[in-house]
Amino acid sequence: MAGRNQPPYRPRGGVNFSSSSSRSFHPSRNSTKNVNSEERKKTSSSNWDNKAAINGDIDDIQNLPSLVGTCPFMCPVEEREKRERLRDLAVFERLYGNPAKSSPSLAVKKFCRTISGKTLQDSDVRPLSVLEDTLSYLSNLLDSTEHPFEVVHDFIFDRMRSIRQDLSMQNIACSRVVSMYERMVKIHIISQHKLRRCSGSSISSLSYLNMEQLTKALATLFNLYEANRTSESIFENEAEFFSFYVLLHLDSKTQGTGETLSLWFRRVPSHIMKSTEMNFARKILRYFKLGFYKKFIHITESEASYLQYCIIEPSISEVRALAISCVNYGGYKLQPFPLAALSKFLMMKEWELESFCNDSGLQTSIDEEGNSCLPTKQTTLIHPKGGLHKYYPLESERFDST
């Protein structure tokens, strides 16, 4: 999902993992998130990589003036009034459903790819406190059921890019922004999880673009961690977000980046590599590459956090397909494999397993006792181009509600 000619999921701007930088990390895993005092929250431009900050959200930041946003609303008044005239309001921005009327509590500034420094005013840009409130507002919409999720996602996706754009234009890189980027990465991860359960011709495109912005936001977050590094403590969620980077490499489409990931591991500070989150991610990566499907599935069920599970989910289908293949080719032809036993092994409902087998080109049967079985040595096993697009959740109380 990364841009052309770039390794997928490689942080842009180059997170500095040099030995000197590594020493600035405090090795205590019990550190709290008191990285900077309020007086030191603003990082100077000399310590912040603008290119890493914008990640493509502004075409030419070099020609933009230095700004301190003064807009007190989620959307500048001028933009809101213009979009009211043009009837360019998303369903969430319409006052009483009127496509030509909004309000300061509903309208949210849209993302704009090209920005002219000649016409840009401080009043067009939102200060940090307003951006934090706007992100909270968008976060609350994530579980909205009033509209199809793809509609919800499209709105949140665009408006979060606008938040990142306003942060970039003001060159804000303080610890409060770290928290904001952590929240945005989480929203992208959850959105990807929810999009897999949607249907429609646009879902593939939405998923691709969402993954692209996820990797950009994660890259910027790594740079923000470095920009706010002190000798006293670390960000308490840092190891978790580093683990996300590793788990994003499980997808078969990015398996060609193994060498890049190996080099990346060498630059990760040792205390992060030793964290619980990274130990889990490395185990999952190893089991996936070695085809240890039983360990992969059961450790995911027992140890993965919700967000880690959201990232891993597509790979669960891949390891299940591998297990089905091993059973089919390795079993005895005269002894069909009971689906009840296989469903427990793969942690899925029996009827879902039967559907999964059928999607893979395998036929199931009923034995003399009325139990469903998988006849082995079938020659019709297929691996659909692009992979299996149905996602069956783990049969687990931990993830039943996901």
Contacts in CASP RR format, 6 or more apart in sequence:
PFRMAT RR
TARGET T0000
AUTHOR 0000-0000-0000
METHOD contacts of the structure
MODEL  1
MAGRNQPPYRPRGGVNFSSSSSRSFHPSRNSTKNVNSEERKKTSSSNWDN
KAAINGDIDDIQNLPSLVGTCPFMCPVEEREKRERLRDLAVFERLYGNPA
KSSPSLAVKKFCRTISGKTLQDSDVRPLSVLEDTLSYLSNLLDSTEHPFE
VVHDFIFDRMRSIRQDLSMQNIACSRVVSMYERMVKIHIISQHKLRRCSG
SSISSLSYLNMEQLTKALATLFNLYEANRTSESIFENEAEFFSFYVLLHL
DSKTQGTGETLSLWFRRVPSHIMKSTEMNFARKILRYFKLGFYKKFIHIT
ESEASYLQYCIIEPSISEVRALAISCVNYGGYKLQPFPLAALSKFLMMKE
WELESFCNDSGLQTSIDEEGNSCLPTKQTTLIHPKGGLHKYYPLESERFD
ST
1 8 0 8 1.000
1 9 0 8 1.000
1 208 0 8 1.000
1 211 0 8 1.000
1 212 0 8 1.000
1 214 0 8 1.000
1 215 0 8 1.000
1 253 0 8 1.000
1 254 0 8 1.000
2 8 0 8 1.000
2 9 0 8 1.000
2 10 0 8 1.000
2 212 0 8 1.000
2 215 0 8 1.000
3 212 0 8 1.000
6 12 0 8 1.000
7 257 0 8 1.000
7 260 0 8 1.000
8 215 0 8 1.000
8 248 0 8 1.000
8 249 0 8 1.000
8 253 0 8 1.000
8 254 0 8 1.000
8 257 0 8 1.000
9 215 0 8 1.000
9 218 0 8 1.000
9 245 0 8 1.000
9 248 0 8 1.000
9 249 0 8 1.000
9 254 0 8 1.000
9 257 0 8 1.000
10 219 0 8 1.000
10 257 0 8 1.000
10 260 0 8 1.000
10 264 0 8 1.000
11 52 0 8 1.000
11 218 0 8 1.000
11 219 0 8 1.000
11 222 0 8 1.000
11 223 0 8 1.000
12 51 0 8 1.000
12 52 0 8 1.000
12 55 0 8 1.000
12 216 0 8 1.000
12 219 0 8 1.000
12 220 0 8 1.000
13 49 0 8 1.000
13 51 0 8 1.000
13 52 0 8 1.000
13 219 0 8 1.000
13 223 0 8 1.000
14 49 0 8 1.000
14 52 0 8 1.000
14 223 0 8 1.000
15 219 0 8 1.000
15 222 0 8 1.000
15 223 0 8 1.000
15 225 0 8 1.000
15 226 0 8 1.000
15 267 0 8 1.000
16 226 0 8 1.000
17 267 0 8 1.000
17 268 0 8 1.000
17 269 0 8 1.000
18 267 0 8 1.000
21 226 0 8 1.000
21 229 0 8 1.000
21 269 0 8 1.000
22 269 0 8 1.000
22 270 0 8 1.000
24 229 0 8 1.000
24 230 0 8 1.000
24 231 0 8 1.000
25 229 0 8 1.000
25 234 0 8 1.000
25 269 0 8 1.000
25 271 0 8 1.000
25 272 0 8 1.000
26 231 0 8 1.000
26 232 0 8 1.000
26 233 0 8 1.000
26 234 0 8 1.000
26 271 0 8 1.000
27 270 0 8 1.000
27 271 0 8 1.000
28 233 0 8 1.000
28 234 0 8 1.000
28 271 0 8 1.000
29 239 0 8 1.000
29 271 0 8 1.000
29 275 0 8 1.000
29 276 0 8 1.000
31 233 0 8 1.000
31 234 0 8 1.000
31 236 0 8 1.000
32 233 0 8 1.000
32 236 0 8 1.000
33 175 0 8 1.000
33 179 0 8 1.000
33 233 0 8 1.000
33 235 0 8 1.000
33 236 0 8 1.000
33 237 0 8 1.000
34 232 0 8 1.000
34 233 0 8 1.000
35 175 0 8 1.000
35 178 0 8 1.000
35 228 0 8 1.000
35 229 0 8 1.000
35 230 0 8 1.000
35 232 0 8 1.000
35 233 0 8 1.000
35 234 0 8 1.000
35 235 0 8 1.000
36 174 0 8 1.000
36 175 0 8 1.000
36 228 0 8 1.000
36 230 0 8 1.000
41 174 0 8 1.000
41 175 0 8 1.000
41 176 0 8 1.000
42 172 0 8 1.000
42 173 0 8 1.000
42 174 0 8 1.000
43 173 0 8 1.000
43 174 0 8 1.000
43 227 0 8 1.000
43 228 0 8 1.000
45 171 0 8 1.000
47 173 0 8 1.000
47 227 0 8 1.000
48 171 0 8 1.000
48 173 0 8 1.000
48 223 0 8 1.000
48 227 0 8 1.000
49 223 0 8 1.000
50 61 0 8 1.000
50 168 0 8 1.000
50 171 0 8 1.000
52 219 0 8 1.000
52 220 0 8 1.000
52 223 0 8 1.000
53 167 0 8 1.000
53 168 0 8 1.000
53 171 0 8 1.000
53 173 0 8 1.000
53 220 0 8 1.000
53 223 0 8 1.000
54 61 0 8 1.000
54 164 0 8 1.000
54 165 0 8 1.000
54 168 0 8 1.000
55 164 0 8 1.000
55 216 0 8 1.000
55 217 0 8 1.000
55 219 0 8 1.000
55 220 0 8 1.000
56 216 0 8 1.000
57 111 0 8 1.000
57 161 0 8 1.000
57 164 0 8 1.000
57 165 0 8 1.000
57 168 0 8 1.000
58 64 0 8 1.000
58 115 0 8 1.000
58 165 0 8 1.000
58 168 0 8 1.000
58 169 0 8 1.000
59 113 0 8 1.000
59 114 0 8 1.000
59 115 0 8 1.000
61 168 0 8 1.000
61 169 0 8 1.000
63 117 0 8 1.000
64 115 0 8 1.000
64 117 0 8 1.000
64 120 0 8 1.000
64 169 0 8 1.000
65 117 0 8 1.000
65 120 0 8 1.000
66 171 0 8 1.000
67 120 0 8 1.000
67 122 0 8 1.000
67 125 0 8 1.000
67 169 0 8 1.000
67 170 0 8 1.000
68 122 0 8 1.000
68 125 0 8 1.000
68 127 0 8 1.000
68 170 0 8 1.000
69 122 0 8 1.000
69 123 0 8 1.000
69 124 0 8 1.000
69 125 0 8 1.000
69 126 0 8 1.000
69 127 0 8 1.000
69 166 0 8 1.000
69 170 0 8 1.000
70 122 0 8 1.000
70 123 0 8 1.000
70 125 0 8 1.000
70 127 0 8 1.000
71 109 0 8 1.000
71 122 0 8 1.000
71 123 0 8 1.000
71 124 0 8 1.000
71 125 0 8 1.000
71 126 0 8 1.000
71 127 0 8 1.000
71 130 0 8 1.000
72 130 0 8 1.000
73 80 0 8 1.000
73 104 0 8 1.000
73 107 0 8 1.000
73 126 0 8 1.000
73 130 0 8 1.000
74 104 0 8 1.000
74 105 0 8 1.000
74 107 0 8 1.000
74 108 0 8 1.000
74 109 0 8 1.000
74 126 0 8 1.000
74 130 0 8 1.000
74 133 0 8 1.000
74 134 0 8 1.000
74 137 0 8 1.000
75 102 0 8 1.000
75 104 0 8 1.000
75 107 0 8 1.000
75 108 0 8 1.000
75 109 0 8 1.000
75 110 0 8 1.000
76 109 0 8 1.000
76 123 0 8 1.000
76 124 0 8 1.000
76 126 0 8 1.000
77 104 0 8 1.000
78 123 0 8 1.000
78 124 0 8 1.000
79 107 0 8 1.000
79 109 0 8 1.000
79 110 0 8 1.000
79 124 0 8 1.000
80 102 0 8 1.000
80 104 0 8 1.000
80 107 0 8 1.000
82 88 0 8 1.000
83 89 0 8 1.000
83 93 0 8 1.000
83 102 0 8 1.000
83 107 0 8 1.000
83 110 0 8 1.000
84 100 0 8 1.000
84 101 0 8 1.000
84 102 0 8 1.000
85 100 0 8 1.000
87 99 0 8 1.000
87 100 0 8 1.000
89 99 0 8 1.000
89 100 0 8 1.000
89 101 0 8 1.000
89 102 0 8 1.000
89 107 0 8 1.000
90 155 0 8 1.000
91 97 0 8 1.000
91 147 0 8 1.000
91 151 0 8 1.000
91 155 0 8 1.000
92 106 0 8 1.000
92 108 0 8 1.000
92 141 0 8 1.000
92 155 0 8 1.000
93 102 0 8 1.000
93 106 0 8 1.000
93 107 0 8 1.000
93 108 0 8 1.000
94 101 0 8 1.000
94 102 0 8 1.000
94 106 0 8 1.000
95 101 0 8 1.000
95 102 0 8 1.000
95 103 0 8 1.000
95 106 0 8 1.000
108 134 0 8 1.000
108 137 0 8 1.000
108 138 0 8 1.000
108 155 0 8 1.000
108 159 0 8 1.000
108 162 0 8 1.000
109 126 0 8 1.000
109 134 0 8 1.000
109 159 0 8 1.000
109 162 0 8 1.000
109 166 0 8 1.000
110 158 0 8 1.000
110 159 0 8 1.000
110 162 0 8 1.000
111 158 0 8 1.000
111 159 0 8 1.000
111 161 0 8 1.000
111 162 0 8 1.000
111 165 0 8 1.000
112 162 0 8 1.000
112 165 0 8 1.000
115 165 0 8 1.000
115 169 0 8 1.000
120 169 0 8 1.000
125 166 0 8 1.000
125 169 0 8 1.000
125 170 0 8 1.000
126 134 0 8 1.000
126 163 0 8 1.000
126 166 0 8 1.000
127 170 0 8 1.000
128 167 0 8 1.000
128 170 0 8 1.000
128 172 0 8 1.000
128 174 0 8 1.000
128 176 0 8 1.000
128 177 0 8 1.000
131 163 0 8 1.000
131 166 0 8 1.000
131 167 0 8 1.000
131 180 0 8 1.000
132 176 0 8 1.000
132 180 0 8 1.000
134 159 0 8 1.000
134 163 0 8 1.000
135 160 0 8 1.000
135 163 0 8 1.000
135 180 0 8 1.000
135 183 0 8 1.000
135 184 0 8 1.000
138 155 0 8 1.000
138 156 0 8 1.000
138 159 0 8 1.000
138 160 0 8 1.000
138 163 0 8 1.000
138 187 0 8 1.000
139 183 0 8 1.000
139 187 0 8 1.000
141 152 0 8 1.000
141 155 0 8 1.000
141 156 0 8 1.000
142 152 0 8 1.000
142 156 0 8 1.000
142 187 0 8 1.000
142 190 0 8 1.000
142 191 0 8 1.000
144 152 0 8 1.000
148 198 0 8 1.000
149 194 0 8 1.000
149 195 0 8 1.000
149 197 0 8 1.000
149 198 0 8 1.000
150 195 0 8 1.000
150 198 0 8 1.000
150 200 0 8 1.000
150 202 0 8 1.000
150 203 0 8 1.000
150 206 0 8 1.000
153 191 0 8 1.000
153 194 0 8 1.000
153 195 0 8 1.000
153 206 0 8 1.000
153 210 0 8 1.000
154 206 0 8 1.000
156 187 0 8 1.000
156 191 0 8 1.000
157 191 0 8 1.000
157 206 0 8 1.000
157 209 0 8 1.000
157 210 0 8 1.000
157 213 0 8 1.000
160 184 0 8 1.000
160 187 0 8 1.000
160 213 0 8 1.000
161 213 0 8 1.000
163 180 0 8 1.000
163 184 0 8 1.000
164 184 0 8 1.000
164 217 0 8 1.000
164 220 0 8 1.000
167 177 0 8 1.000
167 180 0 8 1.000
173 224 0 8 1.000
173 227 0 8 1.000
173 228 0 8 1.000
174 228 0 8 1.000
175 228 0 8 1.000
175 235 0 8 1.000
177 224 0 8 1.000
178 221 0 8 1.000
178 224 0 8 1.000
178 225 0 8 1.000
178 228 0 8 1.000
178 235 0 8 1.000
181 217 0 8 1.000
181 220 0 8 1.000
181 221 0 8 1.000
181 224 0 8 1.000
182 221 0 8 1.000
182 237 0 8 1.000
182 241 0 8 1.000
184 217 0 8 1.000
185 214 0 8 1.000
185 217 0 8 1.000
185 218 0 8 1.000
185 221 0 8 1.000
185 241 0 8 1.000
185 244 0 8 1.000
186 307 0 8 1.000
188 210 0 8 1.000
188 211 0 8 1.000
188 213 0 8 1.000
188 214 0 8 1.000
188 217 0 8 1.000
189 214 0 8 1.000
189 244 0 8 1.000
189 307 0 8 1.000
189 310 0 8 1.000
189 311 0 8 1.000
190 307 0 8 1.000
190 310 0 8 1.000
191 210 0 8 1.000
192 207 0 8 1.000
192 210 0 8 1.000
192 211 0 8 1.000
192 214 0 8 1.000
192 310 0 8 1.000
192 311 0 8 1.000
193 310 0 8 1.000
193 313 0 8 1.000
193 402 0 8 1.000
195 203 0 8 1.000
195 206 0 8 1.000
195 207 0 8 1.000
195 210 0 8 1.000
196 207 0 8 1.000
196 313 0 8 1.000
196 314 0 8 1.000
196 391 0 8 1.000
197 391 0 8 1.000
214 248 0 8 1.000
215 248 0 8 1.000
218 241 0 8 1.000
218 244 0 8 1.000
218 245 0 8 1.000
218 248 0 8 1.000
221 241 0 8 1.000
222 241 0 8 1.000
222 242 0 8 1.000
222 245 0 8 1.000
225 235 0 8 1.000
225 238 0 8 1.000
228 235 0 8 1.000
234 271 0 8 1.000
238 272 0 8 1.000
239 272 0 8 1.000
239 275 0 8 1.000
239 276 0 8 1.000
239 277 0 8 1.000
239 278 0 8 1.000
240 277 0 8 1.000
240 305 0 8 1.000
240 307 0 8 1.000
242 268 0 8 1.000
242 272 0 8 1.000
242 275 0 8 1.000
242 277 0 8 1.000
242 278 0 8 1.000
242 281 0 8 1.000
243 275 0 8 1.000
243 277 0 8 1.000
243 278 0 8 1.000
243 280 0 8 1.000
243 281 0 8 1.000
243 308 0 8 1.000
244 307 0 8 1.000
244 308 0 8 1.000
244 311 0 8 1.000
245 264 0 8 1.000
246 261 0 8 1.000
246 278 0 8 1.000
246 281 0 8 1.000
246 282 0 8 1.000
246 285 0 8 1.000
247 281 0 8 1.000
247 284 0 8 1.000
247 285 0 8 1.000
247 308 0 8 1.000
247 311 0 8 1.000
247 312 0 8 1.000
248 254 0 8 1.000
248 311 0 8 1.000
249 255 0 8 1.000
249 257 0 8 1.000
249 258 0 8 1.000
249 261 0 8 1.000
249 285 0 8 1.000
250 284 0 8 1.000
250 285 0 8 1.000
250 288 0 8 1.000
250 311 0 8 1.000
250 312 0 8 1.000
250 314 0 8 1.000
250 315 0 8 1.000
251 314 0 8 1.000
251 315 0 8 1.000
252 315 0 8 1.000
252 318 0 8 1.000
252 387 0 8 1.000
255 289 0 8 1.000
261 285 0 8 1.000
265 273 0 8 1.000
268 278 0 8 1.000
272 278 0 8 1.000
277 305 0 8 1.000
277 308 0 8 1.000
280 299 0 8 1.000
280 303 0 8 1.000
280 304 0 8 1.000
280 308 0 8 1.000
281 308 0 8 1.000
283 295 0 8 1.000
283 299 0 8 1.000
284 296 0 8 1.000
284 299 0 8 1.000
284 300 0 8 1.000
284 304 0 8 1.000
284 312 0 8 1.000
286 292 0 8 1.000
287 293 0 8 1.000
287 295 0 8 1.000
287 296 0 8 1.000
287 299 0 8 1.000
288 296 0 8 1.000
288 315 0 8 1.000
288 318 0 8 1.000
288 319 0 8 1.000
291 319 0 8 1.000
291 322 0 8 1.000
293 319 0 8 1.000
293 320 0 8 1.000
293 322 0 8 1.000
293 323 0 8 1.000
293 326 0 8 1.000
293 346 0 8 1.000
294 323 0 8 1.000
294 345 0 8 1.000
296 315 0 8 1.000
296 316 0 8 1.000
296 319 0 8 1.000
297 316 0 8 1.000
297 319 0 8 1.000
297 320 0 8 1.000
297 346 0 8 1.000
297 347 0 8 1.000
297 394 0 8 1.000
298 347 0 8 1.000
300 309 0 8 1.000
300 312 0 8 1.000
300 316 0 8 1.000
300 394 0 8 1.000
301 347 0 8 1.000
301 394 0 8 1.000
301 396 0 8 1.000
301 398 0 8 1.000
301 399 0 8 1.000
304 312 0 8 1.000
306 399 0 8 1.000
306 402 0 8 1.000
309 394 0 8 1.000
309 399 0 8 1.000
309 402 0 8 1.000
310 402 0 8 1.000
313 391 0 8 1.000
313 393 0 8 1.000
314 391 0 8 1.000
316 391 0 8 1.000
316 394 0 8 1.000
317 387 0 8 1.000
317 388 0 8 1.000
317 390 0 8 1.000
317 391 0 8 1.000
317 392 0 8 1.000
318 387 0 8 1.000
320 346 0 8 1.000
320 348 0 8 1.000
320 356 0 8 1.000
320 392 0 8 1.000
321 360 0 8 1.000
321 383 0 8 1.000
321 388 0 8 1.000
323 342 0 8 1.000
323 345 0 8 1.000
323 346 0 8 1.000
324 356 0 8 1.000
324 357 0 8 1.000
324 360 0 8 1.000
324 362 0 8 1.000
324 374 0 8 1.000
324 381 0 8 1.000
325 381 0 8 1.000
327 337 0 8 1.000
327 342 0 8 1.000
327 374 0 8 1.000
327 376 0 8 1.000
328 362 0 8 1.000
328 374 0 8 1.000
328 376 0 8 1.000
328 377 0 8 1.000
328 378 0 8 1.000
328 381 0 8 1.000
329 376 0 8 1.000
329 377 0 8 1.000
329 381 0 8 1.000
330 376 0 8 1.000
331 337 0 8 1.000
331 376 0 8 1.000
331 377 0 8 1.000
332 376 0 8 1.000
333 375 0 8 1.000
333 376 0 8 1.000
333 377 0 8 1.000
335 376 0 8 1.000
336 365 0 8 1.000
336 367 0 8 1.000
336 373 0 8 1.000
336 374 0 8 1.000
336 375 0 8 1.000
336 376 0 8 1.000
337 373 0 8 1.000
337 374 0 8 1.000
337 376 0 8 1.000
338 367 0 8 1.000
338 371 0 8 1.000
338 372 0 8 1.000
338 373 0 8 1.000
338 374 0 8 1.000
339 350 0 8 1.000
339 353 0 8 1.000
339 354 0 8 1.000
339 357 0 8 1.000
339 364 0 8 1.000
339 371 0 8 1.000
339 372 0 8 1.000
339 373 0 8 1.000
339 374 0 8 1.000
340 350 0 8 1.000
340 371 0 8 1.000
340 372 0 8 1.000
342 353 0 8 1.000
342 374 0 8 1.000
343 349 0 8 1.000
343 350 0 8 1.000
343 352 0 8 1.000
343 353 0 8 1.000
343 395 0 8 1.000
346 353 0 8 1.000
347 394 0 8 1.000
347 395 0 8 1.000
347 396 0 8 1.000
348 356 0 8 1.000
348 392 0 8 1.000
348 393 0 8 1.000
348 394 0 8 1.000
348 395 0 8 1.000
349 392 0 8 1.000
349 395 0 8 1.000
350 372 0 8 1.000
352 392 0 8 1.000
354 364 0 8 1.000
354 372 0 8 1.000
355 390 0 8 1.000
355 392 0 8 1.000
356 388 0 8 1.000
356 390 0 8 1.000
356 392 0 8 1.000
357 363 0 8 1.000
357 364 0 8 1.000
357 374 0 8 1.000
358 364 0 8 1.000
359 384 0 8 1.000
359 388 0 8 1.000
359 390 0 8 1.000
360 381 0 8 1.000
360 382 0 8 1.000
360 383 0 8 1.000
360 384 0 8 1.000
360 388 0 8 1.000
361 378 0 8 1.000
361 380 0 8 1.000
361 381 0 8 1.000
361 382 0 8 1.000
362 374 0 8 1.000
362 378 0 8 1.000
362 380 0 8 1.000
362 381 0 8 1.000
363 375 0 8 1.000
363 378 0 8 1.000
363 380 0 8 1.000
364 372 0 8 1.000
364 373 0 8 1.000
364 374 0 8 1.000
364 375 0 8 1.000
365 372 0 8 1.000
365 373 0 8 1.000
365 374 0 8 1.000
365 375 0 8 1.000
366 372 0 8 1.000
366 373 0 8 1.000
367 373 0 8 1.000
393 399 0 8 1.000
393 400 0 8 1.000
393 402 0 8 1.000
END
